Amino acid sequence: MERSNARAFVLVILLAWGCGGGLEPVEPDVTASQCGTEAPTEQTLTRVAQEATRSASVVRPPGSVRVPTYVHVIRRGTGVANGDVPLAAINAQLDVLRAAYSATPFVFDLVTVTRTTNATWYVMGPGSAAEVSAKNALHRGGKESLNLYLANPGGGLIAWATFPWAVAGAPLKDGVVLLNATLPGGTATPFNQGKTAVHEVGHWLGLMHVMTGCATDDGVSDTPRAQPSYTCAVAVDSCPADPGLDPIHNYMGYADDACMTEFTPGQSVRMDSMALMYR
């Protein structure tokens, strides 16, 4: 499961989209995770585990589940310096998602791109009135649809997502918010290869963080327990009581984009199970 303070993992990256212009990025705090997704309660995790136990463990074939994807560009004005993310960068992000999930059932089909000028929404934080207002106005599709909101979140947060088991109670809140500079070619180095979206969509499909300590578990049998790490140090087993090297290359870890390259088969099973139950 995730650590209870997962929502506090932040990066100090207060910047705009940098596609040949824009603001200069502040150096990120490399001791923090790029993910600000709020940790579920123990009660919620217990309920989800019980529901999963009652469901069949079926993994649909790779590429068999089409996910309608709506991208919402929230900007403070026109031009890349104001967050007006180019279509080429959005298409590149979708390509990264498709490649990362190619061994899973999920394929992400871009339906439309909306562009909204709103300086308040542009710097929204999780749980803020601005987030509620933006999502109520922009959200498209049903529980099976992925809504990606590109903005410049306040408070230094780089991204956050909702979990699938929450969609029934708050359908318009559902989706992923991304710092626009994390898209491929953006200025949020070393998180500018599009892997932040891969990580957050993993949460959207029901995955938890890996490498959250030797006493915690992500609910997937083939991701060894490990202490948190923000580097790409190989051949480390930080929790020897749970055999297996630390999953530093896993998309649900905390390393730089260049280090993230894989989901495990067990994670694919969990994502499909969560999608079948809730999406």
Buried (B, 14 or more C-beta within 10 A) or exposed (E): BBBEEBBEBBBBBBBBBBBEEBBEBEEBBEEBBBBBBBBBEEEBBEEBEEBBEEEEEEBBEBBEBEBBBBBBBBBBEEEBBBBBBBEEBBBBBBEBBBEBBEBBBBBBEBBEBBBBBBEBBBBBBBEBEBBBBBBEEBBBBEEEBBBBBBBBBBEBBBBBBBBBBBBEEEBEBBBBBBBBBBBBBBBBBBBBBBBBBBBBBBBBBBBBBBBBBBEBBBBBEEBBBBEBBBEEEEEEBBBEEEEEEBBBBBBBBBBBBEBBBEBBEBBBBBBBBBBBBBB
